[in-house]
Amino acid sequence: MGGARQAARRFTLVANRIVERLLPPDVLWFLYWPIAAMRGVKEARSATDLRIPVSHLPPSPTDPPPSFRARWRFYFDLNSGRPLHSWGDRLGSPRWRKRYVVDGFDGFVALAKERGIISIGFHTVATRNGPAWMRTLGVQAASVALDPEWFSPHMLARTRLGQPGAAVTALPTGMPRELLRYLGPGSTLGIGADHPLGRTVTVPWGGGSMRVAVGSFRLAAMSGVAVVPIIFMSTRRWRFQIHVGSPVPDALIQAGDFTAAAQHVVDELLPYAASSPHQAGPTFVYAMLGEPARTATPEPAAARQAAQAQVTR
């Protein structure tokens, strides 16, 4: 049964890549619309206890629960980006590149090639497509992942498309040596600062507060790479807005002032997230509410073993 499933997934990957060659992006979006819509219905029905999406940032514990339609739209937007993984190595082509609007710090590529970067951000509906975009810039891009799906063979086959040097594309928590081994000139490592893992600090913003994990700052202090805030937002039909914030000052990281470093990240990113609050993911929202993230599932042993096999090849 497992072999048949893997064969079906390989066929789907090949078919997706052929269809992408034949149709323009806007037509492709409509082709995949029913799949994202059905997944949205299923996930919206099972997420009645989650406080997403929200209508404003910072959210309030007294906000009314979102409607089914709002939940469906959030999960539709989240799932509509899945097909892009099948042709991530082609996102640098002219017809795809023009669908990404980037603003902010314009030295991202040069800094990544010179020192390496930890790209720190908060989870939105468009976050999962960030690494594929970074690979189109000619730098390696990996993510620290909690979801076991990222270590499955079919996801690794997709995320490795276009990865310079065939480097790893996903690393789990609890493997600091592998994280440090990966970091260096020419690499970027995406870390979500809204997961409540390890030590966290809470900083104010907009009349509320934001809980930020400081693991990325500790890794930067040990490795010497830069920390750059970045956030990915979806605008419409596979069009994206990317804001690259100014790097966290090295002096803050080397001095161990992680509270000030977290404040820098929050001040750089939250004004942009607040313009589309309905795109904030569960971990993002619960980090602002100061509550445990209900979707952060501990990695099963199988996922850790798959990750270990990946980094030791």
Number of C-alpha atoms within 10 A of each C-alpha: 6 7 8 9 11 13 13 12 15 16 12 13 18 14 12 17 18 13 12 18 11 9 12 12 17 11 12 17 18 12 12 15 16 13 15 21 17 15 16 22 17 12 16 22 12 10 14 14 10 17 20 27 23 24 17 15 22 19 19 14 11 6 11 10 16 17 13 14 11 17 25 24 20 23 25 23 23 21 22 23 21 15 20 21 24 21 20 23 19 22 22 19 10 9 11 15 15 13 17 19 13 14 11 13 15 12 11 22 18 13 19 26 17 15 17 27 29 27 28 27 26 26 24 25 22 26 23 18 18 20 23 27 22 22 25 20 15 17 24 30 30 29 22 17 19 21 16 19 12 22 26 14 13 16 17 17 15 22 26 23 18 23 23 17 9 10 16 21 29 23 26 22 15 10 13 12 8 15 21 15 10 22 22 22 18 20 26 31 26 26 21 22 27 25 23 21 14 9 9 19 15 16 19 13 16 12 7 14 18 26 24 30 24 20 17 21 25 14 19 20 19 11 17 19 25 26 29 24 27 24 23 26 24 20 16 10 17 18 18 20 18 20 20 23 25 19 23 21 14 17 11 17 23 15 9 14 12 21 18 16 22 26 18 19 24 23 16 23 21 19 13 16 22 16 12 17 20 21 29 26 24 23 24 23 30 25 22 23 19 15 13 12 18 11 14 14 10 11 15 11 10 12 19 19 11 17 22 16 11 16 16 8 7
